């Protein structure tokens, strides 16, 4: 893994560990502000982390309930560190 990818992985894991499940847009905005990554770069790297099983996307009511998320918007999805 390239150092930049390792830094991204560590930064993402740390943020999700501290914040718990967060909406994708919130995570992307945080990574843009804190690290200066471009949106397209972040989206590509998040997809890679999901494929590796490092983060998961919570989409179902059952997933939300398991983490205590009260969400009325059925289109919502949250990212969480596995």
Residue pairs with C-beta under 8 A, 6 or more apart in sequence:
1 9
5 45
5 48
7 35
8 31
8 35
8 37
8 45
9 45
9 49
9 54
11 31
11 34
11 35
12 27
12 31
12 45
12 46
12 49
12 55
13 54
13 55
13 81
15 22
15 27
15 30
15 31
15 34
16 22
16 27
16 55
16 79
16 80
16 81
17 81
20 67
20 80
21 58
21 67
21 69
21 78
21 79
21 80
22 30
22 78
22 79
22 80
23 76
23 77
23 78
23 79
24 46
24 57
24 77
24 78
24 79
27 46
27 79
28 39
28 42
28 43
28 46
31 37
31 42
32 38
32 39
32 42
37 45
46 55
46 79
49 55
50 56
50 57
53 82
54 81
54 82
55 79
55 80
55 81
55 82
56 79
56 80
56 82
57 77
57 78
57 79
57 80
58 64
58 67
58 69
58 77
58 78
58 79
58 80
59 76
59 77
61 74
63 69
63 78
64 70
64 71
64 76
64 78
67 78
67 80
69 78
